[in-house]
Amino acid sequence: MKYCSTRGGVKGLTFEDALYTGYAEDGGILLPEEIPNISNDKLKSWSKLSYVELVKEIVPYFVGEDEIPKDELNSLLDRAFGRFTHPEVAPIARLNDGLNVIELFHGVTWAFKDLALSCVGQFLEYFLNKRQTHLTIIVGTSGDTGSAAIEAIRGLKWVDIVVLLPKGRCSRVQEHQMTSVIEDNVHVFRVDGSSDDLDIPIKKVFMDVPFRRKHNMTSINSINWARVMIQTAHYIYSYLQMCPNCDGEVEIVVPTGACGNVTSGCLARLMGVPLRLVCAVTTNDIVARTVSDGDYSMADKVNQTLATAMDIQIPYNMERIWYMMTGGDAPRIKALMDEFEKTGKVQVPDDIREKTKEIIVDTFVATDDVVRTTMRRTFEKDNYHICPHTAIGVAYHHRRLESEENTDGRPPRVIIATASVKKFQEAVLSAGLIPVEHAEVTSLLKKETRSQEMGKEDNWEEMLRETIEMISRKQK
């Protein structure tokens, strides 16, 4: 399998190349040059596999044995999932009224990002140890990615990580998970702006190709292909758990911000898995507008909501989705993205929008009041706590139940639980509920913290460059 950019300027990359690449040199994002096909018979043969066993079947479609031999790959994956606290890794809670919630938060930072990033850390260590080469990772986070990336990288010999987080826009637990890691290879900045704001200096640094090459830089947020690849597993696993005979569709509701997770679902569908997706978003509704009306345009500001990790108005993975929907028409994608980057808006052509809606069949926008009501309702009815992000997906399920006269014919529906409620004590209180005390949270909040500030008056790009140069000098 080789990899190419959505904008056509980069082709023929190996998996190892793709693993090291954030934004491609032409400004695009990487995808496989060909999408592999999974037959119905193959799907059926996987129906009784555990989550980890399924990942071991999926990854070889994208990573050849010439890069990572099968036995070594399986060992890497076993180590990646070794820190998960639930034996099923991603269990599905089956609640009242057909509410099925796949819990993707049993990793070390209690969020779905751990599923992919635990693997990414193992892949990086494998290749860098072979090459004896140092890598600097730059991550912009809206909440969960930063902590999962740090846990995947902390203490590794050949990697440093620089994380930019939006100061005051993450939950207290999320911020502590990042700022309480004091390993020498971890560098955290608290930025006085939104997650979209902090992406701007990151992209500028990545677009400086000589600088990027000189300092051997990459990113492991959802720009990174390896994350999208691993995330296809929880879609296929959800399908097999709900439809083990592989004789129908399954609907998966995805709380989303930058659309990295949704991209994985679209990929799984194009690989042959009978899925229909729903994008559930906050009042930062660019994803809903884009899918429904083709209106890919930035709002005047980013609203701060209870679902902090989804407070995004530049869902850059839409570029990947459009590329897949056009069958890989890179010149057309480049033209769309050039217009968006010049004007902050672009109208998605009708044919791309209609093709997208064949997979993303619906969207849903939830206010904070809806989130609070849903968190309370789910606890009162099911004795089950959900985080504010998951609540947006559950709210969609409730709305559909109210509008569906007959549920007999509809496909089973699974809500993706993106994070544990214990990360969002403020939202629990806001919903009128009493947070459950967790010893691991209490211990975390007592830890010493370390970070640097990026104030409104600071030159964020210059500060980022100086940190990257300092890391390189340290390595020499």
C-alpha positions as CSV (number, residue, x, y, z in Angstrom):
1,M,0.0,0.0,0.0
2,K,1.2,3.5,-1.0
3,Y,-0.1,6.8,0.2
4,C,-0.8,10.2,-1.6
5,S,-1.9,13.7,-0.8
6,T,-5.5,14.8,-1.3
7,R,-4.1,17.7,-3.4
8,G,-2.1,15.6,-5.8
9,G,1.4,16.9,-5.2
10,V,2.7,13.9,-3.1
11,K,2.4,10.3,-4.2
12,G,4.0,6.9,-3.6
13,L,4.7,7.2,0.2
14,T,5.2,4.1,2.3
15,F,3.4,3.6,5.6
16,E,6.5,4.7,7.4
17,D,6.6,7.9,5.3
18,A,2.9,8.5,6.0
19,L,3.4,7.9,9.8
20,Y,6.0,10.8,9.8
21,T,3.8,13.2,7.7
22,G,1.4,15.8,9.2
23,Y,0.3,18.1,6.4
24,A,1.8,17.0,3.1
25,E,4.2,19.3,1.4
26,D,1.5,20.5,-1.0
27,G,-0.8,21.4,1.9
28,G,-3.0,18.3,1.6
29,I,-3.6,15.4,3.9
30,L,-2.6,11.8,3.2
31,L,-4.8,8.8,2.2
32,P,-4.2,5.4,0.7
33,E,-3.7,5.5,-3.1
34,E,-6.3,2.7,-3.2
35,I,-9.1,1.7,-0.8
36,P,-9.0,-2.0,0.0
37,N,-12.1,-4.1,-0.2
38,I,-13.5,-6.3,2.5
39,S,-15.9,-9.0,1.1
40,N,-19.0,-10.0,3.0
41,D,-17.5,-13.5,3.6
42,K,-14.4,-11.9,5.1
43,L,-16.6,-9.8,7.4
44,K,-18.5,-12.9,8.6
45,S,-15.2,-14.6,9.3
46,W,-14.4,-11.8,11.7
47,S,-17.7,-11.8,13.6
48,K,-16.4,-13.6,16.7
49,L,-13.0,-11.8,17.0
50,S,-12.1,-9.7,19.9
51,Y,-11.4,-6.0,19.4
52,V,-7.6,-6.5,19.4
53,E,-7.8,-9.6,17.1
54,L,-9.9,-7.5,14.7
55,V,-7.3,-4.7,14.7
56,K,-4.6,-7.3,13.8
57,E,-6.7,-8.3,10.7
58,I,-7.4,-4.7,9.5
59,V,-3.9,-3.1,9.8
60,P,-2.2,-5.5,7.3
61,Y,-4.5,-4.1,4.6
62,F,-2.6,-0.8,5.0
63,V,0.9,-1.9,6.3
64,G,2.8,-4.5,4.2
65,E,4.9,-7.2,5.8
66,D,7.9,-5.7,4.1
67,E,7.6,-2.7,6.5
68,I,6.4,-4.5,9.7
69,P,6.5,-8.3,9.6
70,K,3.3,-9.9,10.9
71,D,4.7,-11.3,14.2
72,E,6.3,-8.0,15.1
73,L,3.1,-6.1,14.1
74,N,1.0,-8.3,16.4
75,S,3.5,-7.7,19.3
76,L,3.3,-4.0,18.8
77,L,-0.5,-4.1,18.9
78,D,-0.5,-6.2,22.0
79,R,1.7,-3.7,23.7
80,A,-0.5,-0.8,22.5
81,F,-3.6,-2.2,24.0
82,G,-1.9,-3.6,27.1
83,R,-2.8,-0.5,29.3
84,F,-6.5,-0.7,28.6
85,T,-8.6,-1.4,31.7
86,H,-11.5,-3.3,30.2
87,P,-10.9,-6.8,28.9
88,E,-13.1,-6.1,25.8
89,V,-11.2,-2.8,25.2
90,A,-14.3,-1.3,23.5
91,P,-17.5,-2.9,25.1
92,I,-21.0,-1.9,24.0
93,A,-23.4,-0.9,26.8
94,R,-26.9,-2.0,25.8
95,L,-29.4,0.3,27.5
96,N,-33.2,0.9,27.4
97,D,-35.1,1.8,24.2
98,G,-32.5,0.4,21.9
99,L,-29.7,2.7,23.1
100,N,-26.4,1.1,22.4
101,V,-23.2,2.9,23.5
102,I,-19.8,1.7,22.4
103,E,-17.4,2.8,25.2
104,L,-14.1,3.9,23.6
105,F,-12.8,5.4,26.9
106,H,-11.1,2.6,28.7
107,G,-7.5,3.7,27.8
108,V,-5.1,5.5,30.0
109,T,-6.5,9.0,29.3
110,W,-10.1,7.9,29.3
111,A,-10.9,9.0,25.7
112,F,-11.2,7.3,22.3
113,K,-8.0,8.9,21.1
114,D,-6.1,6.3,23.2
115,L,-7.2,3.5,20.8
116,A,-5.3,4.9,17.9
117,L,-2.5,6.9,19.6
118,S,-1.4,3.9,21.7
119,C,-0.7,2.2,18.4
120,V,0.9,5.2,16.8
121,G,3.4,5.5,19.7
122,Q,4.3,1.8,19.1
123,F,4.7,2.3,15.4
124,L,7.0,5.3,15.9
125,E,9.2,3.6,18.5
126,Y,9.5,0.6,16.1
127,F,10.7,2.6,13.1
128,L,12.8,5.2,15.0
129,N,14.7,2.6,16.9
130,K,15.5,0.9,13.6
131,R,16.7,4.2,12.1
132,Q,18.3,5.7,15.2
133,T,16.6,8.9,14.2
134,H,15.0,11.6,16.3
135,L,11.5,13.0,15.6
136,T,9.7,16.1,16.9
137,I,5.9,15.8,17.1
138,I,3.7,19.0,17.1
139,V,0.1,18.6,18.3
140,G,-2.7,21.1,18.5
141,T,-5.5,19.9,20.8
142,S,-9.1,20.8,21.6
143,G,-9.0,18.6,24.7
144,D,-8.4,14.9,24.4
145,T,-5.8,14.5,21.6
146,G,-3.0,16.2,23.5
147,S,-3.2,14.0,26.6
148,A,-3.5,10.8,24.6
149,A,-0.5,11.8,22.4
150,I,1.6,12.7,25.4
151,E,0.9,9.3,27.0
152,A,1.8,7.6,23.8
153,I,5.1,9.4,23.6
154,R,6.3,10.3,27.1
155,G,9.7,8.9,28.0
156,L,10.5,7.6,24.5
157,K,14.1,7.9,23.5
158,W,13.8,9.1,19.9
159,V,10.8,11.4,20.2
160,D,9.9,14.9,21.6
161,I,6.4,16.2,21.6
162,V,5.1,19.8,21.7
163,V,1.5,20.3,22.6
164,L,-0.6,23.5,22.2
165,L,-3.8,23.5,24.2
166,P,-6.5,26.2,24.4
167,K,-6.2,27.8,27.8
168,G,-9.4,27.8,29.7
169,R,-11.3,25.9,27.0
170,C,-10.5,22.4,28.2
171,S,-11.9,20.8,31.3
172,R,-9.8,20.9,34.4
173,V,-9.0,17.2,34.2
174,Q,-8.1,17.4,30.5
175,E,-5.6,20.3,31.2
176,H,-4.1,18.5,34.2
177,Q,-3.6,15.3,32.1
178,M,-1.4,17.4,29.8
179,T,0.4,19.8,32.2
180,S,1.2,17.2,34.9
181,V,3.5,15.2,32.6
182,I,7.0,16.4,33.4
183,E,9.2,14.1,31.3
184,D,12.0,16.0,29.4
185,N,10.6,15.0,26.0
186,V,7.2,16.7,26.7
187,H,6.6,20.4,26.0
188,V,3.2,21.9,26.7
189,F,1.9,25.4,25.8
190,R,-1.3,26.9,27.1
191,V,-2.5,29.2,24.3
192,D,-4.8,32.2,24.9
193,G,-7.1,31.3,22.1
194,S,-9.3,28.6,20.6
195,S,-8.2,25.3,19.2
196,D,-8.7,26.7,15.7
197,D,-6.5,29.7,16.6
198,L,-3.6,27.5,17.7
199,D,-3.8,25.4,14.5
200,I,-2.7,28.5,12.5
201,P,0.9,28.7,13.7
202,I,1.2,24.9,13.6
203,K,0.2,24.8,9.9
204,K,2.5,27.7,9.1
205,V,5.5,25.8,10.6
206,F,4.5,22.6,8.7
207,M,4.2,24.5,5.4
208,D,7.8,25.7,5.8
209,V,9.2,22.6,4.1
210,P,13.0,23.2,4.7
211,F,12.3,23.9,8.4
212,R,10.1,20.8,8.7
213,R,12.8,18.6,7.1
214,K,15.6,20.1,9.1
215,H,13.9,19.4,12.4
216,N,12.2,16.1,11.3
217,M,8.7,17.2,12.3
218,T,5.4,15.4,12.2
219,S,1.9,15.5,13.9
220,I,-0.2,12.8,15.5
221,N,-3.5,14.6,15.7
222,S,-6.2,13.4,13.2
223,I,-4.1,14.8,10.4
224,N,-1.9,11.7,10.9
225,W,-3.0,8.8,8.6
226,A,-2.2,6.1,11.2
227,R,-4.9,7.4,13.5
228,V,-7.5,7.2,10.8
229,M,-6.4,3.7,9.9
230,I,-6.7,2.3,13.4
231,Q,-10.0,4.0,14.0
232,T,-11.7,2.0,11.2
233,A,-11.5,-0.9,13.7
234,H,-14.1,0.4,16.1
235,Y,-16.6,0.9,13.2
236,I,-16.1,-2.6,11.9
237,Y,-16.2,-4.0,15.5
238,S,-19.5,-2.1,16.2
239,Y,-21.0,-3.5,13.0
240,L,-20.0,-7.1,13.8
241,Q,-21.3,-6.8,17.4
242,M,-24.7,-5.5,16.2
243,C,-25.0,-7.5,13.0
244,P,-22.9,-10.7,13.4
245,N,-24.6,-12.3,10.4
246,C,-23.5,-9.4,8.2
247,D,-27.0,-9.3,6.6
248,G,-28.0,-5.6,7.1
249,E,-26.9,-2.1,7.9
250,V,-25.8,-0.5,11.2
251,E,-26.1,3.2,12.0
252,I,-23.3,4.8,14.0
253,V,-23.8,8.2,15.6
254,V,-20.5,10.1,15.8
255,P,-20.0,13.1,18.1
256,T,-17.4,15.0,16.0
257,G,-15.3,18.2,15.7
258,A,-12.5,17.9,13.2
259,C,-14.1,14.8,11.5
260,G,-11.1,12.5,11.9
261,N,-13.3,9.9,13.5
262,V,-16.0,10.4,10.9
263,T,-13.3,9.9,8.1
264,S,-12.5,6.5,9.6
265,G,-16.2,5.6,9.4
266,C,-16.4,6.7,5.8
267,L,-13.4,4.7,5.0
268,A,-14.9,1.6,6.6
269,R,-18.0,2.1,4.5
270,L,-16.0,2.4,1.3
271,M,-14.1,-0.7,2.2
272,G,-17.4,-2.6,2.1
273,V,-18.9,-2.5,5.6
274,P,-22.7,-1.6,5.4
275,L,-22.6,1.4,7.7
276,R,-24.6,4.6,7.8
277,L,-23.2,7.5,9.8
278,V,-24.7,10.5,11.6
279,C,-22.6,13.5,12.6
280,A,-23.6,15.0,15.9
281,V,-22.1,18.4,16.7
282,T,-22.2,21.4,19.0
283,T,-23.5,24.8,18.1
284,N,-20.2,25.2,16.2
285,D,-22.1,23.6,13.4
286,I,-19.9,23.8,10.3
287,V,-20.0,20.0,9.9
288,A,-23.8,20.0,9.9
289,R,-24.0,22.9,7.5
290,T,-21.4,21.3,5.1
291,V,-23.1,17.9,5.0
292,S,-26.6,19.2,4.8
293,D,-26.3,22.3,2.6
294,G,-22.7,22.3,1.3
295,D,-22.0,25.5,3.3
296,Y,-18.3,25.0,4.3
297,S,-17.8,28.5,5.8
298,M,-16.2,29.7,9.0
299,A,-18.4,31.4,11.6
300,D,-17.4,34.7,13.2
301,K,-16.3,33.0,16.4
302,V,-16.0,29.6,18.1
303,N,-18.6,29.1,20.7
304,Q,-17.4,27.6,24.0
305,T,-19.7,24.7,24.9
306,L,-19.8,21.9,27.4
307,A,-18.5,19.5,24.8
308,T,-15.1,21.3,24.7
309,A,-13.3,18.8,22.4
310,M,-15.8,19.4,19.6
311,D,-15.6,23.2,19.7
312,I,-14.0,23.5,16.2
313,Q,-15.0,25.4,13.1
314,I,-12.3,24.2,10.7
315,P,-13.0,20.4,10.3
316,Y,-10.0,19.8,8.2
317,N,-10.7,16.1,7.6
318,M,-13.7,17.1,5.4
319,E,-10.9,17.4,2.7
320,R,-10.2,13.7,3.1
321,I,-13.9,12.9,2.9
322,W,-14.4,14.9,-0.3
323,Y,-11.4,13.3,-1.8
324,M,-12.9,9.8,-1.2
325,M,-16.3,10.9,-2.5
326,T,-14.7,12.1,-5.8
327,G,-12.8,8.9,-6.3
328,G,-9.5,10.7,-5.7
329,D,-10.0,13.8,-7.8
330,A,-7.0,15.7,-6.4
331,P,-7.1,18.8,-8.7
332,R,-10.8,19.4,-7.8
333,I,-10.0,19.1,-4.1
334,K,-7.1,21.4,-4.4
335,A,-9.3,24.0,-6.1
336,L,-11.9,23.8,-3.3
337,M,-9.3,24.1,-0.5
338,D,-7.5,26.9,-2.2
339,E,-10.7,28.9,-2.3
340,F,-11.5,28.1,1.3
341,E,-8.0,29.1,2.5
342,K,-8.3,32.4,0.6
343,T,-11.8,33.4,1.6
344,G,-12.8,31.2,4.7
345,K,-15.6,29.7,2.8
346,V,-16.5,27.5,-0.1
347,Q,-19.7,25.9,-1.5
348,V,-19.4,22.2,-1.8
349,P,-20.5,21.0,-5.3
350,D,-23.8,19.2,-5.4
351,D,-22.4,15.9,-6.7
352,I,-19.9,15.7,-3.8
353,R,-22.5,16.7,-1.3
354,E,-25.0,14.1,-2.5
355,K,-22.3,11.4,-2.6
356,T,-21.3,12.3,1.0
357,K,-25.0,12.0,2.1
358,E,-25.1,8.4,0.9
359,I,-22.8,7.6,3.8
360,I,-23.4,10.5,6.3
361,V,-27.1,10.2,6.2
362,D,-28.0,12.8,8.9
363,T,-26.6,15.5,11.1
364,F,-27.6,16.8,14.5
365,V,-26.8,20.0,16.3
366,A,-27.2,20.2,20.1
367,T,-27.2,23.2,22.4
368,D,-25.7,23.0,25.9
369,D,-29.3,22.8,27.3
370,V,-29.9,19.7,25.2
371,V,-26.6,18.2,26.5
372,R,-27.6,18.9,30.1
373,T,-31.1,17.4,29.7
374,T,-29.6,14.3,28.0
375,M,-27.0,13.7,30.6
376,R,-29.8,13.9,33.3
377,R,-32.2,11.7,31.3
378,T,-29.7,9.0,30.7
379,F,-28.7,8.8,34.3
380,E,-32.2,8.8,35.6
381,K,-33.5,6.3,33.1
382,D,-30.5,4.0,32.8
383,N,-28.4,4.8,35.9
384,Y,-25.6,5.5,33.3
385,H,-23.4,8.5,33.3
386,I,-22.3,10.0,29.9
387,C,-19.9,12.8,29.0
388,P,-21.2,15.9,27.3
389,H,-19.8,14.8,23.9
390,T,-21.5,11.4,24.1
391,A,-24.6,13.2,25.2
392,I,-24.9,14.9,21.8
393,G,-25.0,11.5,20.1
394,V,-27.5,10.1,22.7
395,A,-29.7,13.2,22.2
396,Y,-29.9,12.3,18.5
397,H,-31.1,8.8,19.4
398,H,-33.8,10.3,21.7
399,R,-35.0,12.7,18.9
400,R,-35.2,9.9,16.4
401,L,-37.2,7.7,18.9
402,E,-39.7,10.5,19.2
403,S,-40.1,10.9,15.4
404,E,-40.1,7.2,14.4
405,E,-43.5,5.7,14.5
406,N,-42.2,2.2,13.9
407,T,-38.7,1.1,14.9
408,D,-39.0,-2.5,13.7
409,G,-37.5,-1.8,10.3
410,R,-34.7,0.5,11.2
411,P,-31.1,-0.7,11.5
412,P,-29.6,-1.0,14.9
413,R,-28.0,2.2,16.1
414,V,-24.7,2.6,18.1
415,I,-23.6,5.8,19.8
416,I,-19.9,6.4,20.0
417,A,-18.9,7.3,23.6
418,T,-15.8,9.4,22.9
419,A,-14.7,10.0,26.5
420,S,-15.4,9.0,30.1
421,V,-17.6,11.3,32.1
422,K,-15.0,11.5,34.9
423,K,-13.0,14.0,32.7
424,F,-15.9,16.4,32.7
425,Q,-16.9,17.1,36.3
426,E,-17.9,20.7,35.5
427,A,-20.4,19.4,32.9
428,V,-21.9,16.9,35.4
429,L,-22.5,19.7,37.9
430,S,-24.0,21.9,35.2
431,A,-26.4,19.1,34.3
432,G,-27.6,19.0,37.9
433,L,-26.0,15.7,38.7
434,I,-23.5,14.8,41.4
435,P,-20.1,13.8,40.1
436,V,-18.9,10.3,41.1
437,E,-15.6,10.5,43.0
438,H,-12.7,8.6,41.2
439,A,-9.5,8.1,43.1
440,E,-7.5,8.4,39.8
441,V,-9.0,11.9,39.2
442,T,-8.3,13.0,42.7
443,S,-4.7,11.9,42.4
444,L,-4.3,13.6,39.1
445,L,-5.5,17.0,40.3
446,K,-3.0,16.9,43.1
447,K,0.0,16.5,40.7
448,E,2.5,19.3,40.1
449,T,2.0,20.9,36.7
450,R,4.4,22.4,34.2
451,S,3.6,24.4,31.0
452,Q,4.5,27.6,29.1
453,E,2.1,30.4,28.2
454,M,1.3,31.8,24.8
455,G,-0.5,35.1,25.4
456,K,-2.5,37.1,22.9
457,E,0.4,39.6,22.4
458,D,3.0,36.9,21.8
459,N,4.2,35.7,18.5
460,W,3.0,32.1,18.6
461,E,4.7,31.0,15.5
462,E,8.0,32.4,16.7
463,M,7.7,30.7,20.1
464,L,6.9,27.4,18.4
465,R,9.9,27.6,16.1
466,E,12.2,28.5,19.0
467,T,11.0,25.4,20.9
468,I,11.5,23.2,18.0
469,E,15.0,24.6,17.4
470,M,15.8,24.1,21.1
471,I,14.8,20.4,20.9
472,S,17.1,19.9,17.9
473,R,20.0,21.5,19.7
474,K,19.4,19.3,22.7
475,Q,19.5,16.2,20.5
476,K,22.8,17.3,18.9
